[in-house]
Every structure is written in C-alpha cells, then in structure tokens.
Amino acid sequence: MRLEHIDDVVDQIRPNDRAAFVGPTDSGKTVLMREIAKHFDNVVMESPKGEWAWDLQIERDPQLQERKQKRYSRRAYDLAGLRTHLNQVEADGSGDPVVVLPRRPNLHGLTPPQVERAMAMYWMQLDEPFRLALERGNTMACSDELYFHCSGSNFQTRAPHLFFHVTQGRSLGNGALFGCQRPFWVPKIVFSEAQHVFVFYLEEQDDRDAMDGRAGKKRGQPSPINWDTLHDEEHSFVWISRRNGVSEPLHLNLEERRLYV
C-alpha cells in the first residue's frame, strides 16, 4: 500500500475506529493526530496540557479562509462552555470540532487531603467530555495526552467514561484518537482495542517491547517495526493497522502534511 499524503491514512480510518499515537515530545505524533482529526465531523478534542492549535494552512480564497477559521474557533475552558458549544453544533448541524482546555488545579499551599480532593475533582473534570460524547453518540472523542487521565492500574476507577468510550463507544458510532508519550504508562486495553496505532521512535526498551507485541512480534523473531530507521529519521513512524498489518517506516513532512516511504 503506497502512502503519499495524510489523506491516504485517513481513508483507512472509519469514524468509529480507535487510533493511538505514541511518541515522545516533538516526535510529530501531535501533528499527525491533529491532521487526522481535521477530517472528521463532531470532534471533541481534549488537551489536558492546556494548549491546542489546529495549525490551519492559509487558503487563497478569503471566504474559504473565513469559514475555516470559524469552524476551528470553538474553545471550551470548563464543562458549561463545552455543553454550550456542543448544543450550538447540534443546533446548526455544522459538525464543528470543539477543543476542551481544562484548567489545572492550583495545589499551592494545600494540605495532603486537600490535594487529594482537588485531584479527584480534576480527574472527574477530565472524564466529563467522554461522558458527554457517549451521551451524544457519533462523536470522535480525543485526548492528546492519555497519561493525564489514568495509568495502567486505575483506568476504570479514575476515568470510567473514558473506559466505556474505549470499550463500548464503537456501537454508538463513537471514534477515538489518543496520544501518549509512553505506552508503558497507560492501560494496555487502549492498544488492544485500537484498530490503528501510530508509533514514533521510543527510547525505552520496555516501550518498544510493548509496541512490538502490538505489532505481532513472535518470540525469537525480529521485530516487525524497523526501530533503527525510526531512530535515525526524525518525524518517522510506523502505522500498525488491524486491517493492513505493519507499514514500512513513513516520514512525516510537517510543513506539507505529506508522507514518504
């Protein structure tokens, strides 16, 4: 399968699929995730890191540029704002994406019990967009950093609606895009439930082993992932697809959104 543009990847992703993006900071995973998300309607993109840019390319047609800017302008900083935007999108039928930028708790000067309560409220806040997505249906619910939500040992208790979104949302027409820096930090079920995993170079052997297993590596056999190429070529990744297997390393041109084998 020859791939030349991000559109070629998007064509293989269904609106109710799950896709995971794995790689360290500056690897290119957020760029790839962002460009794929642009192709879908009814996206709810949560950024626990508190920042998100759609990085829109300039259009020559001023009217087209204005429509594009309007479509990607929705930001919610709390749950009331998120509900307002979702209601507006539902009313106008635009399918506009909504970016959720939750505020981090201020823990300065708090006692340990107060910190525990503040963090519990924060995790509940992070989980609420996924509850609304389940309630809404036909929604691509995303997070650019899964580790903020939960670890491998507390998925169901800390992020129950995210858990149900991953495991049961597909029947509601809901898709999901998730980013993480290390697979070792996040629940394994995220990868076992994903139809697509995009993997950039990972420094830690434990992380590479986890992705080798997801790629179908057999004991005593070489890895299906060409880690040497991923290490040597910046912004390169492999695409592990349940339908198509493991791709050759692909290079992501961040400026042109093009892919090169």
N, C-alpha and C positions, 0 to 999 in steps of 0.2 A: 504494500500500500504506500503510494507516494504522497507525501505531505509537503505542501509549499506555503501554506498560509494558515493562520489560526482558524479560519473558516473551515478548513479541511478537518480539523479536530472537532469543532462544534457540530459539524454534520453527523458525527458519530455519537453525540450525547443527546439523549432524549430528555424532555422536560421533567420527567420524574426519576431520572437517574441520580446516583450519588457519585461525586467526584472528590477525591482528596488530593491536595497539593502539598508536597513535602520538600522542605529545603531550608537552609539557613537564611538569615537576613542578607539581602542583596543578591540572592541567587537568581531571582527572576520569577519566583513562584507567585508572588502577589500580582505581578504584571500579567502573567498567564491567566490567573484566576479572574482578574478584572476584565480582561478582554473576552474571556468566555462568557462571563456573566452578562456582558452588554448585549448578547444575542438573544436573551430570554426576557419575556414579559413577567411582570409580577414578582420581581426580585426583592427580597428583604435582605440587605447586606449589613450585618452587624460587625463593628470593628471594636473589640474590647480595648484595643490600643488607643482608641480615641481619635484616630485620624484615618481619613479615606479620601482619595482623589480619583475621579474617573479618568483623568488624563485624556480629555477629548481632543481628537485631531480637528484642526480648523477646516471648515468647509468653505468652498469658494462662493457658494450661494448664500447670501446673508439670511434669507428666510429659513433655509435649512439649518444654518448655524444657530439661529434663534430658537428653532424648535428643539434642536439637540440640547442646547443649554437648559431650556425649560424642563425637558424630560429628565435630565440628570441633576436637577437642583434640589430635590427633596432631601431634607436632613431632619432627623428626629433626635433630640437630646434627652428625652425622657419618654415614659410609656404613654403619657397623654398625647404628646406630639406624634408618636408612632401611630396611635389609633386614629388621630385626626387625618394624617396622610393616607392611611390605608382606606379610610372611609371616602376620602376625596378620589383616590384612584379607582375605587369600586364604583363610585357615582359617575365618573366621566369615562370609565372603560378604557383608560389610556394604557394601562399596564406599566405605568412608570415605576422605576425602581425607587425604593426608599432606603436610605442609609441611616443606620442607627448608631449613634455615637454616645454610649453610656458614660456617665461621669464616674470616675473612680472615687471610692470613699476616702475621706480625709481621716487618716488614722493617727494623726499627730496628737500626742497628749492623752490618748485613750488608754484605759486600763485593759488588761487582757480579756476580761469578759466583754467589755465594750467593743474591742476589736473583733471578737468572735461574732457578736451580734451584727456589727457593721458589715463584716464579710458575708454573713449569711444573707443579709438584705441585698448585697451586691450580686451574689450568685443568683438569687431569685430574680433580680432585675435582668441579668444576662439571659436567663432562661425564658423570660416572658415573650420575646419575639417569636420563639419557636412554638409556644402555646398558641399565639395568635395565628401563626402560619398553619398549624394543624386545624384550628377552628375555621380558617378561611378556605383552605384547600387550593389546589392548583397554583402553588406558590413555590418559588425557588428560594429557600431559606439558607443563608450563608453566614459563615464566620471566618474572618481572616486569621484568627488565632484560637484554635480549639483548646489549647492548654489553659487559657483563662477560665474556661467553663468547668473543666473536670480533669482528673487524672485517670489512670487505668483502673483504680480501685474504688472510685466513688461516682461512677457515671450515673447510675440510676437514682442515687440519693441527692447529689448536688445539682444535676441538670436533667430532671425527669422528662421534661417536654422535649429537650434535645434528644434524649434517648429514644423516646417514642417516635420522634421525627425520623431518626436514622433507621429504626427497625420496622416502623409501620406506616410512615408517611407516604410511601410509594403508592399505596392503594387509594390515597386521597388525591393523587395527581401531583404530589409534592416532590420536588427535587431538592438537592442539597450540594453545596460546594463548601469544603472545609480546608483551611490551611493550617499547617503546624510546622514547627521548626525541627522537631524530633519525633519520630513515631514511637520511640521508647517511652515518651511522656504521656501518651494519650491512649484511650481504650482501643484494644485490638479489634473490637467489633466494628469500629469505624471503617477499617480497611477490609474486613471480611464482607461487609455489606456494600462496599463501593463497587460499582461497575467500572470505574476508571480511577487510576492512581497515577499522578504525575510526579516523578521523583527526580530531584536535582541531587548534586553530589552531597553526600553525608559524611562528616568527618569520623564519627564514632562507629566502631565495628558492630556494636550491638544494633545500631540503627540500620546499618547495611544488611546485617543478618535478617532483621525483621522484614525489610523490603525484598530481600532475596526469597524469603519464604512466600511472600505475597506474589512474587513473580513466578513461582512454581519450581524453585531450585530443588533438585533431588540430592540426597546425601551422597557425597563423594563426587558429584558432578560440578562443573564450573557454573558460575552464576549466569543467569540469562541477561543480567544487567552489565553493561560494559562500564564498570566503575572507573577504569583508567581514563577513558575518553571524557567522562563527566568531570573528572578531576582536572584534566588538562584544558578543557574548553569551557570558558566562562559562559554562564547562562545556557548550559546544555542540560537536557533532561531526557528521560525515557518515559514512555507512556505505556502503562500496564493496563490492558483492556481485557475485560472478561470475554469479549466477543472476538478480539483480534490478537490476543497474546501480548508479547513484549516487543515494542518498537526498537529499531536501532536508535542510537543517540540522536537527538534532534537539537539543533542550535536555534535559540530564540533571538531574533533581531529585535531589540527593544524599541527601536525607532519605527521600523516599518511593519511590525507585527507579522513578520514572515518567519518561516521555519526552513532550516536547511539540514539535510541529512549529512 
